[in-house]
Amino acid sequence: MNATIENLESNVRSYCRSFPATFARAEGAHLYDAAGRSWLDLFAGAGALNYGHNEPHLRDALVGYLQSGAPTHTLDLTTEAKVAFLDTLDKVILAPRDLRYRVVFPGPTGTNAVEAALKLARKVTGRTNVVAFTNGFHGMTLGALALTGNGGKRAGAGVPLGHVTRVPFDGYLGDGVDTLDYLAAMLADPSSGVDAPAAFVVETIQAEGGVNVARRQWLQRLQRLARAAGALLIVDDIQVGCGRTGPFFSFEEAGLSPDIVCLSKSLSGYGIPLSVVLVKPQLDAFEPGEHNGTFRGHNLAFVTATAALERYWRDASLSRAVVARSAQARARLEALADAHGGEVRGRGLILGLDLREAGAGNAVSAEAFERGLIIETAGAHDEVVKLLPPLTITERELALGLDILDAAVAKARTRRPARAGHRKAVAAPATQEVRS
Ligand SMILES: *Cc1c(COP(=O)(O)O)cnc(C)c1O
């Protein structure tokens, strides 16, 4: 651990504790320290680097823009960079999918997008309550945190987190239970005690929550329930959008038509903060300036986002690569699950190996880091190892990463023998490591 960081950066620092190196260079799926030690990055900025580190086409576009004398910061003034981004988003992503959305620029981060979506849903419906799901993750500011399940994160709020009805996510009560039976009954009963919701906010695959995949039928029924209740369907596609599951939006597979979509992490494609809230035109109800901010869209991010859409989304080759790499990784993870006890979940290039023991993911992640691999954990008890490689990772790189993971799991499991059990029944460890 770097002494300056230890002395000067707040105790709140997080990822740098799990991956204690000082990084000096990055390229594609690799990070390097100044001494030239390298790590294969299967975390990819928590999904902010779907095209890898320093993708050369995006970098060239960015450097060209910087050297051209075009404006960097312009509030929400019209610039050529902004016009090009909106035109490209429409031509390359929205129009071919027959999606018609207006674009709200909510501020640079994911949690900014969630806050804007919540404000808009409450304004449009005149309702306060919102439905959110167990193990959901939506960000750290108060509105988004109220939607988030994680107890440790919620505890930091300092004020009551309210106006949310919590509902079990798909699979939460085991395979035999459709958790939407519960939601449907509550909404149908005027005396259930659940106030009419402005919106349902859902991740199609809960990323931080443990790589929990909602089934297609469950999502379709959720959309029908939202419509019947007069609530808006908000899909938080911040982590699993931008191609992570194969198609550009994670909800395409289920054929959903969300009223509002939140995008962030990999939208700029280069790790530059950029978020949008996509809203159906009839819901575009903010007054001019009603939701304002200094960094609502940023020209440097527009430039790399436009380049990313042009480079990777004009045809289906990236989506096909995601499917191929997913099959490659899944086969190896299934073998690991068979050998060590566990379960594989996920779709596309978000895959989780649930080791069904609290803290097991941390042990694997630490062993992997020693061996030159960056890989994160997920789940309520850090029991899941989460694979989130750049979508552009090569077959060879991924094979190498899986070899290292194999060795790390074997080592970690000899130190902490496997226990059987359902994932909802994992025991909390006596001392939980502090992990994000
Ligand atoms: C990361 C994330 C957020 C929050 O984004 P920030 O940029 O960290 O504020 C919200 N929702 C989901 C699903 C995320 O993965």
Ligand as a Chemical Component Dictionary entry (heavy atoms), coordinates in Angstrom:
data_LIG
# 
_chem_comp.id                   LIG 
_chem_comp.type                 NON-POLYMER 
_chem_comp.pdbx_formal_charge   0 
_chem_comp.three_letter_code    LIG 
# 
loop_
_chem_comp_atom.comp_id 
_chem_comp_atom.atom_id 
_chem_comp_atom.alt_atom_id 
_chem_comp_atom.type_symbol 
_chem_comp_atom.charge 
_chem_comp_atom.model_Cartn_x 
_chem_comp_atom.model_Cartn_y 
_chem_comp_atom.model_Cartn_z 
_chem_comp_atom.pdbx_ordinal 
LIG C1 C1 C 0 -22.269 1.501  -10.440 1  
LIG C2 C2 C 0 -23.753 1.448  -10.408 2  
LIG C3 C3 C 0 -24.521 2.552  -10.018 3  
LIG C4 C4 C 0 -23.908 3.822  -9.501  4  
LIG O1 O1 O 0 -23.033 4.415  -10.397 5  
LIG P1 P1 P 0 -21.930 5.454  -9.828  6  
LIG O2 O2 O 0 -21.279 6.012  -11.041 7  
LIG O3 O3 O 0 -20.985 4.627  -9.000  8  
LIG O4 O4 O 0 -22.648 6.457  -9.023  9  
LIG C5 C5 C 0 -25.893 2.450  -10.086 10 
LIG N1 N1 N 0 -26.483 1.325  -10.506 11 
LIG C6 C6 C 0 -25.784 0.241  -10.876 12 
LIG C7 C7 C 0 -26.509 -0.977 -11.358 13 
LIG C8 C8 C 0 -24.395 0.262  -10.830 14 
LIG O5 O5 O 0 -23.695 -0.828 -11.159 15 
# 
loop_
_chem_comp_bond.comp_id 
_chem_comp_bond.atom_id_1 
_chem_comp_bond.atom_id_2 
_chem_comp_bond.value_order 
_chem_comp_bond.pdbx_ordinal 
LIG C1 C2 SING 1  
LIG C2 C3 SING 2  
LIG C2 C8 DOUB 3  
LIG C3 C4 SING 4  
LIG C3 C5 DOUB 5  
LIG C4 O1 SING 6  
LIG O1 P1 SING 7  
LIG P1 O2 DOUB 8  
LIG P1 O3 SING 9  
LIG P1 O4 SING 10 
LIG C5 N1 SING 11 
LIG N1 C6 DOUB 12 
LIG C6 C7 SING 13 
LIG C6 C8 SING 14 
LIG C8 O5 SING 15 
# 
